[in-house]
Amino acid sequence: MIHPSAYVSPSAKVPDSACVGPWCVVDDGAELGENVVLQSRVHVCSWTSVGDGTVVGDGSVLGGAPQDLKYAGEPTRLVIGGNCTIREYCTLNRGTAATGETRVGNSVLIMAYTHVAHDCRIGDFAVISNRVDMGGHVHIGEYATVGGQAGISQCMTVGAYSFVGAMLKVDRDVPPASRALGSPLAWAGLNLHALRKYPDLFPESRIVAIDRAYRELYRSGRPIAEIAEEYKKSPEPLLRDFFETWRGTLIRP
């Protein structure tokens, strides 16, 4: 299932079940999983692995060198999970020496013309809409959704189960299970649409507890940094996991 016009390096790992379409290029050391589909004009660069069942649309470039002046050609990786959909003309760069890799989880949807920069992390089942631009070291949590044409500054985090509206500038961290809307970006309540899709995981009592925690964070008048420090020991794992690695910026009330 390799088109005659495609080039696949002899040192690339491409199973018989993979489909490599017209004018694709698979470089030295690249790895494709079972049933991967490269539709056409896809370039899979060295040090890139693509998980089983992932489909990559026309013109995408996977594993290009980081757009970072500190990058000196060291071997770093792009790791893409299984059953992802990467649509047309997306660019996903490898990591730098800072972390060693850029990583995309399983069952992620990345829509057309999106850029995922060096050292980014995208969690399982995340949805990245058309023309989203990510700076380096961005973290997108599992089941998060980022609206079309959003720009995410370097080192920002969008928490799990969160929603970021379209055409917005993300220059502060978005806590988990939140809606982030407006310019400048602000907290707009819980992302109930995401939470209520999984009632076994998020019963109403858990949703109420998360809502109460955010009311304390944003409406109590106490310093946010003080409350965030308390949430590092929260019984709610979404809050605990987020604030344990929190870098000190947060969207506005």
N, C-alpha and C positions, 0 to 999 in steps of 0.2 A: 504493500500500500504506500509506496514512495513514488511520487510522480516523476516522470523522466526529466523534467526541467528542474527538479529540486536538487540541492547539494546537501549530502549528509556525510560528515567526516567519518572516516573509518574508525576513529577512536571514540565516536559518540555511541551512547547506549540507546538503541532504538528497537523495541520489541516488534515482532511480526504483527501484533495487533494494532500498532500505532498507524495513523494515517498522516502522511506528510504531503501536503498539497502542492500545487504549482508554484514554482519560483521560491520555495522556502529554502532557508539555510539553517543547518544545524551544525554548530561549530565543535571543535575538538573538546572532548570531555563533557559535553552536555548530556543530560540523561532524561529520557522520556519514559513515563510509566505506561502500563498497559492501557490500550484503548484511548490514548491521547490523540486528539485531532488538531492538526495545524492546517487551517483552511487554505490560505494562499499568501505568499509574500511575507510570511512570518520568519523572523530571525531569532533563533534561540542561541544565545552567545555561550561561550565557555563558562564553566563553573555555575551552570544553571541546571536545576532539576525541576521537572514538571510531573506532578502526581497523577495517579491512575484516573482516567476518565475525564480529564480536564480538556476543554475545548477552547482554542485560541483563534480569534477572528483575524480577518485580513489585515496585513500591514503592521501587526504588533511587533515590538522589539522587546525581548525578554532577556534580562541580564546584561544590559549595556553597562559600561564603566560608570562609576559614580560621578556626578557633576559637583565635585568637591575638590577645591584646590589643594587640599591636604593629601588627596589620594595619590599614591606613588606607584601604582601598578601592582600592588600586593594581591595575591590570590584570595578573593573573597567570594561570597556565594549569593545567589538568589534561589530561594527554596519556595516552590509553589505546591500547595497541597492537592488533594484529590478532589475530583468532581467540581472543579471551579469552572466558571465561564468568564473568559476575558474577551471582550468584544473588540471591535475594529480600532486599529491605530493607537493602542495603548503602549506606554513605555514604562517598564519596570526595571529599575537599576539595581545592580548588586550593592552589597554593603561596603563599608570601609573598615579599616583596622579597628575602629572604635568598638564595633560589635561583631564584625566578621560576616554578617549576612543581613539581607532583607528577607522577610518571611511573610508569606501569605498562607492563611489557614485553609481548612477544608470547606468546600461548598460555598466559596465566596463568589459573588457576582461583581465584576468590575466592568462598568459600561464604557462606551466608546470614548476615545481621546483622553483618557485619564492618565495622569502621571503619578507614579509611585516612586519616590526618591530613595536614596541610599539609607539603609539601616531602619526602614519603616517596619512596623509589625501590624498585620491585619488579622483579626481574630476570625474564628470559624463563623460561617453564615452571615458575615457582614455584607452589606450592599453599598457599593460605591457608584453613584450615578454619573451621568455623562459629564466629561470635561472637568472633573475634580482634579485640582493640583495640590500635591502634598510636598512639603519641604522634607528635609532629612530628619530622621529619628521620630517621625510621627507614629503614634500608637492608636490603632482603631480597635475597640473592644469587640468581642463576639456579639453577633446579632445587631450591631449598630448599623444605622443607615445615614449616609451623607448625601444631601441633595445636590442636584446638578450645578456645575460651575462654582462650587464652593472652593475657596482657597484656604488651605490649612498651613499655618506657619510652622517652621521647623520646631521640633521638640514638643509639640502639643499632643495632648491625649484626648481622645473622644471615648468616653466610657462605654462599657457593655450595655446593650439594649437602649442606647441613646439615639436621638434623631437630631440631625443638623439640617436646617432649612436650606433651600437652594440659593445660590448666588450670594453667599455670606462669607465674611472674613472671619476665620477661626484663629484668633490670636491669644486665646486663653483656653485652659482645659475645660472640658465638658464632663461633669460628673456622670456616673452611670445612671441609666433608667430615666434620663432627663430629655426634655425638648429644649433645643437651643435655637432662638429666633431673634430677629431684629439686627439693627446696626446702630451702635455697637452690639455685639452678640450678648444676649442676656438669657437667664434661666426662665423658661416659660412653663414650668410645671413638669409633672411626671409624663413619661412617654407611655401612657396607659395602653395605647394600641399594641405596643410590643409586649408589655407585661401580660395583658389579658389573653394573648394568643397562647400562652402556656400556663393554664390554670393549675395544673399539677405542680408546677415549679413555683408559681406565684399565686397562692391563694389570697383571697381578699385581705386576710389578716396581715400577710407580709407586705402587701401593697400599702396598707394603712400605716404600717410601721415605717416604711421607707418615706412615705409622704410626711410623716411626723418629723422624721430626721431632717428632711430638707427644710421644713418650716423653721426648725431650730437653727439650721445653718444660715438661712437667708433672711429670716424675719424676727429673730429674737433680739437683735441689736448687739449681740456679743461679737467679739472679734472672730472673723471667719477662721483665722489661723489657729485660734485657741480651740474652736470646735473641731476643726479638722484633725488636730492632734488627738482629741478624744476618740474620733472615729477610727483611728488606727487600731483600736481595740474593740470596735463595734461587733456585736453578735451577728450583724447583717454582713454576709461575705462580700456582697457587691461594694459596700462602702469601705469595708476593711481593706480589701485588695486594692481598691483605687487609692485610698489615702496613704497606704503604706509606701507607695512609690510616687506620691504627689510631689510636684516640683515647685509648688508655691504660687501658681496662678490659677484663677478660677473665673468662669464667666460671671457676669454681674448679676445682682438680684433683679 
